[in-house]
């Protein structure tokens, strides 16, 4: 957002580019992509899934070096 970019001394466009650069897919997710996961989880097909974390983050978490 604008406040974060300002605090870093960069433009909003630079902040966005920096953020996207950390995502392996090279882009932010789209609402339909998140919605598709939610639709699946609410369906009978996901009836045996319990207590799980399903990350919809374009691989961002996997790219963090521990």
PDB file of N, H, CA, C and O in Angstrom:
ATOM      1  N   UNK A   1       0.827  -1.187   0.000  1.00  0.00           N
ATOM      2  CA  UNK A   1       0.000   0.000   0.000  1.00  0.00           C
ATOM      3  C   UNK A   1       0.871   1.249   0.000  1.00  0.00           C
ATOM      4  O   UNK A   1       2.094   1.170   0.111  1.00  0.00           O
ATOM      5  N   UNK A   2       0.237   2.374  -0.123  1.00  0.00           N
ATOM      6  H   UNK A   2      -0.757   2.438  -0.213  1.00  0.00           H
ATOM      7  CA  UNK A   2       0.968   3.642  -0.241  1.00  0.00           C
ATOM      8  C   UNK A   2       1.809   3.947   0.990  1.00  0.00           C
ATOM      9  O   UNK A   2       2.940   4.417   0.865  1.00  0.00           O
ATOM     10  N   UNK A   3       1.272   3.686   2.175  1.00  0.00           N
ATOM     11  H   UNK A   3       0.353   3.304   2.276  1.00  0.00           H
ATOM     12  CA  UNK A   3       2.002   3.989   3.409  1.00  0.00           C
ATOM     13  C   UNK A   3       3.266   3.138   3.525  1.00  0.00           C
ATOM     14  O   UNK A   3       4.319   3.635   3.927  1.00  0.00           O
ATOM     15  N   UNK A   4       3.161   1.864   3.174  1.00  0.00           N
ATOM     16  H   UNK A   4       2.306   1.460   2.848  1.00  0.00           H
ATOM     17  CA  UNK A   4       4.323   0.983   3.234  1.00  0.00           C
ATOM     18  C   UNK A   4       5.386   1.426   2.241  1.00  0.00           C
ATOM     19  O   UNK A   4       6.567   1.502   2.577  1.00  0.00           O
ATOM     20  N   UNK A   5       4.963   1.717   1.021  1.00  0.00           N
ATOM     21  H   UNK A   5       4.003   1.655   0.747  1.00  0.00           H
ATOM     22  CA  UNK A   5       5.912   2.174  -0.001  1.00  0.00           C
ATOM     23  C   UNK A   5       6.603   3.450   0.451  1.00  0.00           C
ATOM     24  O   UNK A   5       7.817   3.595   0.308  1.00  0.00           O
ATOM     25  N   UNK A   6       5.821   4.370   0.995  1.00  0.00           N
ATOM     26  H   UNK A   6       4.835   4.252   1.111  1.00  0.00           H
ATOM     27  CA  UNK A   6       6.393   5.637   1.451  1.00  0.00           C
ATOM     28  C   UNK A   6       7.410   5.399   2.562  1.00  0.00           C
ATOM     29  O   UNK A   6       8.475   6.018   2.573  1.00  0.00           O
ATOM     30  N   UNK A   7       7.087   4.506   3.494  1.00  0.00           N
ATOM     31  H   UNK A   7       6.223   4.003   3.485  1.00  0.00           H
ATOM     32  CA  UNK A   7       8.013   4.237   4.607  1.00  0.00           C
ATOM     33  C   UNK A   7       9.313   3.595   4.122  1.00  0.00           C
ATOM     34  O   UNK A   7      10.351   3.722   4.770  1.00  0.00           O
ATOM     35  N   UNK A   8       9.252   2.907   2.983  1.00  0.00           N
ATOM     36  H   UNK A   8       8.408   2.803   2.457  1.00  0.00           H
ATOM     37  CA  UNK A   8      10.441   2.279   2.407  1.00  0.00           C
ATOM     38  C   UNK A   8      11.183   3.211   1.453  1.00  0.00           C
ATOM     39  O   UNK A   8      12.279   2.898   0.988  1.00  0.00           O
ATOM     40  N   UNK A   9      10.572   4.357   1.169  1.00  0.00           N
ATOM     41  H   UNK A   9       9.682   4.612   1.547  1.00  0.00           H
ATOM     42  CA  UNK A   9      11.191   5.321   0.266  1.00  0.00           C
ATOM     43  C   UNK A   9      11.139   4.911  -1.192  1.00  0.00           C
ATOM     44  O   UNK A   9      12.015   5.268  -1.980  1.00  0.00           O
ATOM     45  N   UNK A  10      10.096   4.150  -1.552  1.00  0.00           N
ATOM     46  H   UNK A  10       9.384   3.859  -0.913  1.00  0.00           H
ATOM     47  CA  UNK A  10       9.925   3.715  -2.939  1.00  0.00           C
ATOM     48  C   UNK A  10       8.507   4.018  -3.397  1.00  0.00           C
ATOM     49  O   UNK A  10       7.637   4.332  -2.585  1.00  0.00           O
ATOM     50  N   UNK A  11       8.280   3.923  -4.697  1.00  0.00           N
ATOM     51  H   UNK A  11       8.987   3.667  -5.357  1.00  0.00           H
ATOM     52  CA  UNK A  11       6.938   4.154  -5.227  1.00  0.00           C
ATOM     53  C   UNK A  11       6.070   2.922  -4.991  1.00  0.00           C
ATOM     54  O   UNK A  11       6.578   1.836  -4.711  1.00  0.00           O
ATOM     55  N   UNK A  12       4.764   3.103  -5.107  1.00  0.00           N
ATOM     56  H   UNK A  12       4.352   3.985  -5.335  1.00  0.00           H
ATOM     57  CA  UNK A  12       3.854   1.962  -4.979  1.00  0.00           C
ATOM     58  C   UNK A  12       4.146   0.925  -6.058  1.00  0.00           C
ATOM     59  O   UNK A  12       4.070  -0.277  -5.805  1.00  0.00           O
ATOM     60  N   UNK A  13       4.479   1.390  -7.261  1.00  0.00           N
ATOM     61  H   UNK A  13       4.541   2.367  -7.466  1.00  0.00           H
ATOM     62  CA  UNK A  13       4.797   0.475  -8.354  1.00  0.00           C
ATOM     63  C   UNK A  13       6.035  -0.361  -8.027  1.00  0.00           C
ATOM     64  O   UNK A  13       6.077  -1.558  -8.312  1.00  0.00           O
ATOM     65  N   UNK A  14       7.040   0.278  -7.429  1.00  0.00           N
ATOM     66  H   UNK A  14       7.006   1.250  -7.198  1.00  0.00           H
ATOM     67  CA  UNK A  14       8.248  -0.457  -7.035  1.00  0.00           C
ATOM     68  C   UNK A  14       7.935  -1.466  -5.931  1.00  0.00           C
ATOM     69  O   UNK A  14       8.448  -2.585  -5.945  1.00  0.00           O
ATOM     70  N   UNK A  15       7.099  -1.071  -4.985  1.00  0.00           N
ATOM     71  H   UNK A  15       6.682  -0.162  -4.974  1.00  0.00           H
ATOM     72  CA  UNK A  15       6.716  -1.980  -3.901  1.00  0.00           C
ATOM     73  C   UNK A  15       5.981  -3.192  -4.455  1.00  0.00           C
ATOM     74  O   UNK A  15       6.218  -4.323  -4.028  1.00  0.00           O
ATOM     75  N   UNK A  16       5.090  -2.947  -5.408  1.00  0.00           N
ATOM     76  H   UNK A  16       4.898  -2.029  -5.754  1.00  0.00           H
ATOM     77  CA  UNK A  16       4.347  -4.048  -6.031  1.00  0.00           C
ATOM     78  C   UNK A  16       5.309  -4.975  -6.777  1.00  0.00           C
ATOM     79  O   UNK A  16       5.221  -6.196  -6.647  1.00  0.00           O
ATOM     80  N   UNK A  17       6.215  -4.403  -7.549  1.00  0.00           N
ATOM     81  H   UNK A  17       6.286  -3.411  -7.654  1.00  0.00           H
ATOM     82  CA  UNK A  17       7.185  -5.208  -8.305  1.00  0.00           C
ATOM     83  C   UNK A  17       8.065  -6.024  -7.362  1.00  0.00           C
ATOM     84  O   UNK A  17       8.353  -7.189  -7.633  1.00  0.00           O
ATOM     85  N   UNK A  18       8.489  -5.420  -6.263  1.00  0.00           N
ATOM     86  H   UNK A  18       8.254  -4.474  -6.043  1.00  0.00           H
ATOM     87  CA  UNK A  18       9.303  -6.136  -5.273  1.00  0.00           C
ATOM     88  C   UNK A  18       8.532  -7.303  -4.674  1.00  0.00           C
ATOM     89  O   UNK A  18       9.081  -8.388  -4.482  1.00  0.00           O
ATOM     90  N   UNK A  19       7.262  -7.075  -4.383  1.00  0.00           N
ATOM     91  H   UNK A  19       6.816  -6.194  -4.539  1.00  0.00           H
ATOM     92  CA  UNK A  19       6.421  -8.118  -3.808  1.00  0.00           C
ATOM     93  C   UNK A  19       6.230  -9.266  -4.795  1.00  0.00           C
ATOM     94  O   UNK A  19       6.375 -10.433  -4.432  1.00  0.00           O
ATOM     95  N   UNK A  20       5.907  -8.934  -6.032  1.00  0.00           N
ATOM     96  H   UNK A  20       5.789  -7.986  -6.327  1.00  0.00           H
ATOM     97  CA  UNK A  20       5.687  -9.955  -7.059  1.00  0.00           C
ATOM     98  C   UNK A  20       6.963 -10.743  -7.323  1.00  0.00           C
ATOM     99  O   UNK A  20       6.903 -11.934  -7.626  1.00  0.00           O
ATOM    100  N   UNK A  21       8.097 -10.100  -7.213  1.00  0.00           N
ATOM    101  H   UNK A  21       8.145  -9.132  -6.967  1.00  0.00           H
ATOM    102  CA  UNK A  21       9.379 -10.778  -7.444  1.00  0.00           C
ATOM    103  C   UNK A  21       9.631 -11.900  -6.443  1.00  0.00           C
ATOM    104  O   UNK A  21      10.444 -12.786  -6.710  1.00  0.00           O
ATOM    105  N   UNK A  22       8.956 -11.882  -5.306  1.00  0.00           N
ATOM    106  H   UNK A  22       8.296 -11.163  -5.089  1.00  0.00           H
ATOM    107  CA  UNK A  22       9.136 -12.933  -4.297  1.00  0.00           C
ATOM    108  C   UNK A  22       8.225 -14.129  -4.526  1.00  0.00           C
ATOM    109  O   UNK A  22       8.345 -15.139  -3.832  1.00  0.00           O
ATOM    110  N   UNK A  23       7.315 -14.030  -5.490  1.00  0.00           N
ATOM    111  H   UNK A  23       7.217 -13.210  -6.054  1.00  0.00           H
ATOM    112  CA  UNK A  23       6.354 -15.099  -5.763  1.00  0.00           C
ATOM    113  C   UNK A  23       6.846 -15.906  -6.961  1.00  0.00           C
ATOM    114  O   UNK A  23       7.006 -15.348  -8.047  1.00  0.00           O
ATOM    115  N   UNK A  24       7.091 -17.210  -6.789  1.00  0.00           N
ATOM    116  H   UNK A  24       6.961 -17.663  -5.907  1.00  0.00           H
ATOM    117  CA  UNK A  24       7.622 -18.016  -7.887  1.00  0.00           C
ATOM    118  C   UNK A  24       6.791 -17.969  -9.174  1.00  0.00           C
ATOM    119  O   UNK A  24       7.353 -18.051 -10.266  1.00  0.00           O
ATOM    120  N   UNK A  25       5.486 -17.842  -9.068  1.00  0.00           N
ATOM    121  H   UNK A  25       5.029 -17.775  -8.181  1.00  0.00           H
ATOM    122  CA  UNK A  25       4.664 -17.774 -10.275  1.00  0.00           C
ATOM    123  C   UNK A  25       4.752 -16.414 -10.958  1.00  0.00           C
ATOM    124  O   UNK A  25       4.295 -16.255 -12.089  1.00  0.00           O
ATOM    125  N   UNK A  26       5.338 -15.434 -10.272  1.00  0.00           N
ATOM    126  H   UNK A  26       5.709 -15.563  -9.353  1.00  0.00           H
ATOM    127  CA  UNK A  26       5.548 -14.122 -10.867  1.00  0.00           C
ATOM    128  C   UNK A  26       4.320 -13.245 -10.959  1.00  0.00           C
ATOM    129  O   UNK A  26       4.283 -12.302 -11.749  1.00  0.00           O
ATOM    130  N   UNK A  27       3.312 -13.551 -10.154  1.00  0.00           N
ATOM    131  H   UNK A  27       3.342 -14.317  -9.512  1.00  0.00           H
ATOM    132  CA  UNK A  27       2.084 -12.742 -10.175  1.00  0.00           C
ATOM    133  C   UNK A  27       1.286 -12.985  -8.907  1.00  0.00           C
ATOM    134  O   UNK A  27       1.506 -13.958  -8.186  1.00  0.00           O
ATOM    135  N   UNK A  28       0.349 -12.070  -8.653  1.00  0.00           N
ATOM    136  H   UNK A  28       0.170 -11.280  -9.239  1.00  0.00           H
ATOM    137  CA  UNK A  28      -0.586 -12.272  -7.552  1.00  0.00           C
ATOM    138  C   UNK A  28      -1.669 -13.237  -8.018  1.00  0.00           C
ATOM    139  O   UNK A  28      -1.970 -13.320  -9.208  1.00  0.00           O
ATOM    140  N   UNK A  29      -2.247 -13.961  -7.073  1.00  0.00           N
ATOM    141  H   UNK A  29      -2.002 -13.893  -6.106  1.00  0.00           H
ATOM    142  CA  UNK A  29      -3.347 -14.847  -7.399  1.00  0.00           C
ATOM    143  C   UNK A  29      -4.592 -14.060  -7.759  1.00  0.00           C
ATOM    144  O   UNK A  29      -4.769 -12.916  -7.341  1.00  0.00           O
ATOM    145  N   UNK A  30      -5.445 -14.693  -8.538  1.00  0.00           N
ATOM    146  H   UNK A  30      -5.301 -15.622  -8.878  1.00  0.00           H
ATOM    147  CA  UNK A  30      -6.705 -14.076  -8.939  1.00  0.00           C
ATOM    148  C   UNK A  30      -7.827 -14.616  -8.060  1.00  0.00           C
ATOM    149  O   UNK A  30      -7.756 -15.738  -7.557  1.00  0.00           O
ATOM    150  N   UNK A  31      -8.850 -13.808  -7.887  1.00  0.00           N
ATOM    151  H   UNK A  31      -8.907 -12.897  -8.295  1.00  0.00           H
ATOM    152  CA  UNK A  31      -9.967 -14.187  -7.017  1.00  0.00           C
ATOM    153  C   UNK A  31     -10.542 -15.543  -7.404  1.00  0.00           C
ATOM    154  O   UNK A  31     -10.890 -16.333  -6.526  1.00  0.00           O
ATOM    155  N   UNK A  32     -10.649 -15.827  -8.693  1.00  0.00           N
ATOM    156  H   UNK A  32     -10.367 -15.185  -9.406  1.00  0.00           H
ATOM    157  CA  UNK A  32     -11.230 -17.108  -9.120  1.00  0.00           C
ATOM    158  C   UNK A  32     -10.358 -18.288  -8.697  1.00  0.00           C
ATOM    159  O   UNK A  32     -10.864 -19.385  -8.462  1.00  0.00           O
ATOM    160  N   UNK A  33      -9.046 -18.062  -8.599  1.00  0.00           N
ATOM    161  H   UNK A  33      -8.634 -17.171  -8.789  1.00  0.00           H
ATOM    162  CA  UNK A  33      -8.153 -19.135  -8.174  1.00  0.00           C
ATOM    163  C   UNK A  33      -8.360 -19.462  -6.700  1.00  0.00           C
ATOM    164  O   UNK A  33      -8.363 -20.632  -6.315  1.00  0.00           O
ATOM    165  N   UNK A  34      -8.530 -18.448  -5.888  1.00  0.00           N
ATOM    166  H   UNK A  34      -8.527 -17.498  -6.200  1.00  0.00           H
ATOM    167  CA  UNK A  34      -8.817 -18.670  -4.471  1.00  0.00           C
ATOM    168  C   UNK A  34     -10.207 -19.283  -4.315  1.00  0.00           C
ATOM    169  O   UNK A  34     -10.411 -20.197  -3.516  1.00  0.00           O
ATOM    170  N   UNK A  35     -11.149 -18.767  -5.085  1.00  0.00           N
ATOM    171  H   UNK A  35     -10.983 -18.024  -5.734  1.00  0.00           H
ATOM    172  CA  UNK A  35     -12.522 -19.264  -5.030  1.00  0.00           C
ATOM    173  C   UNK A  35     -12.637 -20.721  -5.427  1.00  0.00           C
ATOM    174  O   UNK A  35     -13.439 -21.460  -4.857  1.00  0.00           O
ATOM    175  N   UNK A  36     -11.839 -21.142  -6.402  1.00  0.00           N
ATOM    176  H   UNK A  36     -11.187 -20.542  -6.865  1.00  0.00           H
ATOM    177  CA  UNK A  36     -11.867 -22.540  -6.838  1.00  0.00           C
ATOM    178  C   UNK A  36     -11.461 -23.478  -5.709  1.00  0.00           C
ATOM    179  O   UNK A  36     -12.037 -24.555  -5.555  1.00  0.00           O
ATOM    180  N   UNK A  37     -10.485 -23.078  -4.931  1.00  0.00           N
ATOM    181  H   UNK A  37     -10.016 -22.203  -5.057  1.00  0.00           H
ATOM    182  CA  UNK A  37     -10.053 -23.895  -3.790  1.00  0.00           C
ATOM    183  C   UNK A  37     -11.164 -23.950  -2.746  1.00  0.00           C
ATOM    184  O   UNK A  37     -11.462 -25.013  -2.200  1.00  0.00           O
ATOM    185  N   UNK A  38     -11.767 -22.810  -2.476  1.00  0.00           N
ATOM    186  H   UNK A  38     -11.526 -21.947  -2.919  1.00  0.00           H
ATOM    187  CA  UNK A  38     -12.855 -22.777  -1.494  1.00  0.00           C
ATOM    188  C   UNK A  38     -14.039 -23.613  -1.952  1.00  0.00           C
ATOM    189  O   UNK A  38     -14.652 -24.317  -1.150  1.00  0.00           O
ATOM    190  N   UNK A  39     -14.361 -23.541  -3.237  1.00  0.00           N
ATOM    191  H   UNK A  39     -13.863 -22.969  -3.888  1.00  0.00           H
ATOM    192  CA  UNK A  39     -15.461 -24.343  -3.779  1.00  0.00           C
ATOM    193  C   UNK A  39     -15.166 -25.826  -3.608  1.00  0.00           C
ATOM    194  O   UNK A  39     -16.042 -26.593  -3.208  1.00  0.00           O
ATOM    195  N   UNK A  40     -13.941 -26.233  -3.909  1.00  0.00           N
ATOM    196  H   UNK A  40     -13.229 -25.610  -4.235  1.00  0.00           H
ATOM    197  CA  UNK A  40     -13.553 -27.629  -3.732  1.00  0.00           C
ATOM    198  C   UNK A  40     -13.674 -28.053  -2.274  1.00  0.00           C
ATOM    199  O   UNK A  40     -14.234 -29.107  -1.974  1.00  0.00           O
ATOM    200  N   UNK A  41     -13.148 -27.230  -1.367  1.00  0.00           N
ATOM    201  H   UNK A  41     -12.694 -26.373  -1.611  1.00  0.00           H
ATOM    202  CA  UNK A  41     -13.176 -27.587   0.051  1.00  0.00           C
ATOM    203  C   UNK A  41     -14.593 -27.678   0.604  1.00  0.00           C
ATOM    204  O   UNK A  41     -14.845 -28.417   1.555  1.00  0.00           O
ATOM    205  N   UNK A  42     -15.508 -26.936   0.015  1.00  0.00           N
ATOM    206  H   UNK A  42     -15.303 -26.336  -0.758  1.00  0.00           H
ATOM    207  CA  UNK A  42     -16.901 -26.976   0.461  1.00  0.00           C
ATOM    208  C   UNK A  42     -17.689 -28.103  -0.204  1.00  0.00           C
ATOM    209  O   UNK A  42     -18.849 -28.336   0.137  1.00  0.00           O
ATOM    210  N   UNK A  43     -17.068 -28.795  -1.145  1.00  0.00           N
ATOM    211  H   UNK A  43     -16.127 -28.606  -1.422  1.00  0.00           H
ATOM    212  CA  UNK A  43     -17.769 -29.842  -1.885  1.00  0.00           C
ATOM    213  C   UNK A  43     -17.642 -31.202  -1.195  1.00  0.00           C
ATOM    214  O   UNK A  43     -16.833 -31.387  -0.286  1.00  0.00           O
ATOM    215  N   UNK A  44     -18.460 -32.138  -1.653  1.00  0.00           N
ATOM    216  H   UNK A  44     -19.118 -31.988  -2.391  1.00  0.00           H
ATOM    217  CA  UNK A  44     -18.391 -33.508  -1.143  1.00  0.00           C
ATOM    218  C   UNK A  44     -17.060 -34.164  -1.496  1.00  0.00           C
ATOM    219  O   UNK A  44     -16.616 -35.076  -0.799  1.00  0.00           O
ATOM    220  N   UNK A  45     -16.422 -33.710  -2.569  1.00  0.00           N
ATOM    221  H   UNK A  45     -16.783 -32.969  -3.135  1.00  0.00           H
ATOM    222  CA  UNK A  45     -15.137 -34.283  -2.987  1.00  0.00           C
ATOM    223  C   UNK A  45     -14.058 -34.089  -1.925  1.00  0.00           C
ATOM    224  O   UNK A  45     -13.091 -34.849  -1.876  1.00  0.00           O
ATOM    225  N   UNK A  46     -14.216 -33.088  -1.087  1.00  0.00           N
ATOM    226  H   UNK A  46     -15.001 -32.470  -1.127  1.00  0.00           H
ATOM    227  CA  UNK A  46     -13.228 -32.811  -0.040  1.00  0.00           C
ATOM    228  C   UNK A  46     -13.693 -33.336   1.316  1.00  0.00           C
ATOM    229  O   UNK A  46     -13.169 -32.933   2.355  1.00  0.00           O
ATOM    230  N   UNK A  47     -14.658 -34.218   1.304  1.00  0.00           N
ATOM    231  H   UNK A  47     -15.083 -34.545   0.460  1.00  0.00           H
ATOM    232  CA  UNK A  47     -15.252 -34.713   2.535  1.00  0.00           C
ATOM    233  C   UNK A  47     -14.299 -35.394   3.503  1.00  0.00           C
ATOM    234  O   UNK A  47     -14.588 -35.462   4.697  1.00  0.00           O
ATOM    235  N   UNK A  48     -13.178 -35.895   3.023  1.00  0.00           N
ATOM    236  H   UNK A  48     -12.943 -35.840   2.053  1.00  0.00           H
ATOM    237  CA  UNK A  48     -12.241 -36.607   3.890  1.00  0.00           C
ATOM    238  C   UNK A  48     -11.067 -35.732   4.311  1.00  0.00           C
ATOM    239  O   UNK A  48     -10.151 -36.199   4.989  1.00  0.00           O
ATOM    240  N   UNK A  49     -11.093 -34.474   3.911  1.00  0.00           N
ATOM    241  H   UNK A  49     -11.837 -34.095   3.360  1.00  0.00           H
ATOM    242  CA  UNK A  49     -10.028 -33.542   4.290  1.00  0.00           C
ATOM    243  C   UNK A  49     -10.417 -32.881   5.605  1.00  0.00           C
ATOM    244  O   UNK A  49     -11.460 -32.234   5.697  1.00  0.00           O
ATOM    245  N   UNK A  50      -9.578 -33.046   6.619  1.00  0.00           N
ATOM    246  H   UNK A  50      -8.730 -33.572   6.544  1.00  0.00           H
ATOM    247  CA  UNK A  50      -9.814 -32.397   7.908  1.00  0.00           C
ATOM    248  C   UNK A  50      -8.503 -31.876   8.469  1.00  0.00           C
ATOM    249  O   UNK A  50      -7.455 -32.497   8.290  1.00  0.00           O
ATOM    250  N   UNK A  51      -8.557 -30.755   9.138  1.00  0.00           N
ATOM    251  H   UNK A  51      -9.408 -30.250   9.283  1.00  0.00           H
ATOM    252  CA  UNK A  51      -7.401 -30.214   9.831  1.00  0.00           C
ATOM    253  C   UNK A  51      -6.179 -29.977   8.961  1.00  0.00           C
ATOM    254  O   UNK A  51      -5.049 -30.102   9.433  1.00  0.00           O
ATOM    255  N   UNK A  52      -6.388 -29.643   7.719  1.00  0.00           N
ATOM    256  H   UNK A  52      -7.306 -29.541   7.336  1.00  0.00           H
ATOM    257  CA  UNK A  52      -5.272 -29.437   6.796  1.00  0.00           C
ATOM    258  C   UNK A  52      -5.115 -27.968   6.444  1.00  0.00           C
ATOM    259  O   UNK A  52      -6.069 -27.192   6.495  1.00  0.00           O
ATOM    260  N   UNK A  53      -3.902 -27.608   6.087  1.00  0.00           N
ATOM    261  H   UNK A  53      -3.127 -28.238   6.045  1.00  0.00           H
ATOM    262  CA  UNK A  53      -3.635 -26.272   5.570  1.00  0.00           C
ATOM    263  C   UNK A  53      -3.340 -26.403   4.088  1.00  0.00           C
ATOM    264  O   UNK A  53      -2.425 -27.123   3.690  1.00  0.00           O
ATOM    265  N   UNK A  54      -4.104 -25.718   3.288  1.00  0.00           N
ATOM    266  H   UNK A  54      -4.847 -25.132   3.612  1.00  0.00           H
ATOM    267  CA  UNK A  54      -3.876 -25.723   1.850  1.00  0.00           C
ATOM    268  C   UNK A  54      -3.470 -24.313   1.466  1.00  0.00           C
ATOM    269  O   UNK A  54      -4.280 -23.387   1.510  1.00  0.00           O
ATOM    270  N   UNK A  55      -2.230 -24.161   1.097  1.00  0.00           N
ATOM    271  H   UNK A  55      -1.572 -24.914   1.061  1.00  0.00           H
ATOM    272  CA  UNK A  55      -1.711 -22.835   0.761  1.00  0.00           C
ATOM    273  C   UNK A  55      -1.988 -22.527  -0.707  1.00  0.00           C
ATOM    274  O   UNK A  55      -1.675 -23.312  -1.602  1.00  0.00           O
ATOM    275  N   UNK A  56      -2.574 -21.376  -0.917  1.00  0.00           N
ATOM    276  H   UNK A  56      -2.828 -20.738  -0.190  1.00  0.00           H
ATOM    277  CA  UNK A  56      -2.831 -20.880  -2.265  1.00  0.00           C
ATOM    278  C   UNK A  56      -2.050 -19.582  -2.367  1.00  0.00           C
ATOM    279  O   UNK A  56      -2.600 -18.489  -2.232  1.00  0.00           O
ATOM    280  N   UNK A  57      -0.739 -19.732  -2.610  1.00  0.00           N
ATOM    281  H   UNK A  57      -0.293 -20.620  -2.720  1.00  0.00           H
ATOM    282  CA  UNK A  57       0.144 -18.565  -2.540  1.00  0.00           C
ATOM    283  C   UNK A  57       1.145 -18.494  -3.685  1.00  0.00           C
ATOM    284  O   UNK A  57       2.124 -17.751  -3.606  1.00  0.00           O
ATOM    285  N   UNK A  58       0.913 -19.252  -4.740  1.00  0.00           N
ATOM    286  H   UNK A  58       0.118 -19.855  -4.805  1.00  0.00           H
ATOM    287  CA  UNK A  58       1.815 -19.201  -5.882  1.00  0.00           C
ATOM    288  C   UNK A  58       3.201 -19.734  -5.590  1.00  0.00           C
ATOM    289  O   UNK A  58       4.146 -19.453  -6.328  1.00  0.00           O
ATOM    290  N   UNK A  59       3.331 -20.500  -4.523  1.00  0.00           N
ATOM    291  H   UNK A  59       2.564 -20.728  -3.923  1.00  0.00           H
ATOM    292  CA  UNK A  59       4.622 -21.067  -4.153  1.00  0.00           C
ATOM    293  C   UNK A  59       5.460 -20.166  -3.266  1.00  0.00           C
ATOM    294  O   UNK A  59       6.631 -20.458  -3.023  1.00  0.00           O
ATOM    295  N   UNK A  60       4.883 -19.074  -2.778  1.00  0.00           N
ATOM    296  H   UNK A  60       3.932 -18.837  -2.976  1.00  0.00           H
ATOM    297  CA  UNK A  60       5.653 -18.103  -1.993  1.00  0.00           C
ATOM    298  C   UNK A  60       6.249 -18.716  -0.731  1.00  0.00           C
ATOM    299  O   UNK A  60       7.408 -18.445  -0.417  1.00  0.00           O
ATOM    300  N   UNK A  61       5.507 -19.520  -0.009  1.00  0.00           N
ATOM    301  H   UNK A  61       4.566 -19.740  -0.265  1.00  0.00           H
ATOM    302  CA  UNK A  61       6.012 -20.110   1.233  1.00  0.00           C
ATOM    303  C   UNK A  61       7.167 -21.066   0.945  1.00  0.00           C
ATOM    304  O   UNK A  61       8.150 -21.077   1.687  1.00  0.00           O
ATOM    305  N   UNK A  62       7.070 -21.860  -0.104  1.00  0.00           N
ATOM    306  H   UNK A  62       6.272 -21.851  -0.706  1.00  0.00           H
ATOM    307  CA  UNK A  62       8.132 -22.815  -0.436  1.00  0.00           C
ATOM    308  C   UNK A  62       9.422 -22.116  -0.829  1.00  0.00           C
ATOM    309  O   UNK A  62      10.500 -22.702  -0.728  1.00  0.00           O
ATOM    310  N   UNK A  63       9.324 -20.873  -1.274  1.00  0.00           N
ATOM    311  H   UNK A  63       8.448 -20.397  -1.355  1.00  0.00           H
ATOM    312  CA  UNK A  63      10.519 -20.176  -1.749  1.00  0.00           C
ATOM    313  C   UNK A  63      11.298 -19.493  -0.630  1.00  0.00           C
ATOM    314  O   UNK A  63      12.381 -18.958  -0.868  1.00  0.00           O
ATOM    315  N   UNK A  64      10.755 -19.506   0.593  1.00  0.00           N
ATOM    316  H   UNK A  64       9.875 -19.940   0.786  1.00  0.00           H
ATOM    317  CA  UNK A  64      11.445 -18.879   1.720  1.00  0.00           C
ATOM    318  C   UNK A  64      12.531 -19.829   2.216  1.00  0.00           C
ATOM    319  O   UNK A  64      12.249 -20.980   2.551  1.00  0.00           O
ATOM    320  N   UNK A  65      13.753 -19.354   2.262  1.00  0.00           N
ATOM    321  H   UNK A  65      13.982 -18.420   1.991  1.00  0.00           H
ATOM    322  CA  UNK A  65      14.864 -20.178   2.744  1.00  0.00           C
ATOM    323  C   UNK A  65      14.868 -20.216   4.260  1.00  0.00           C
ATOM    324  O   UNK A  65      14.815 -19.180   4.923  1.00  0.00           O
ATOM    325  N   UNK A  66      14.933 -21.424   4.799  1.00  0.00           N
ATOM    326  H   UNK A  66      14.976 -22.265   4.260  1.00  0.00           H
ATOM    327  CA  UNK A  66      14.949 -21.571   6.256  1.00  0.00           C
ATOM    328  C   UNK A  66      16.359 -21.533   6.780  1.00  0.00           C
ATOM    329  O   UNK A  66      16.572 -21.643   7.988  1.00  0.00           O
TER     330      UNK A  66
END
